[in-house]
Amino acid sequence: MATEHLLFGTIRFLAQRHPELLDELDRSLDHLWDRAEGEDRDDAAVRKIAGRIIKSLRAES
């Protein structure tokens, strides 16, 4: 939880100074994948979560 908080805060700080960062992160979502194996693997769900985080950061900008 602490790591997520620090990472989110860092991205927010950088995105306020460099708004293009969020565009770059958004474009990179296609490269995300789920590390689970077999039927548990859900690449789309991982991308959806990351997309929601980026959307949330955009709303704060």
Secondary structure, DSSP 8 states (H G I E B T S, - for coil): -HHHHHHHHHHHHHHHH-THHHHHHHHGGGG------GGG--HHHHHHHHHHHHHHHHHH-
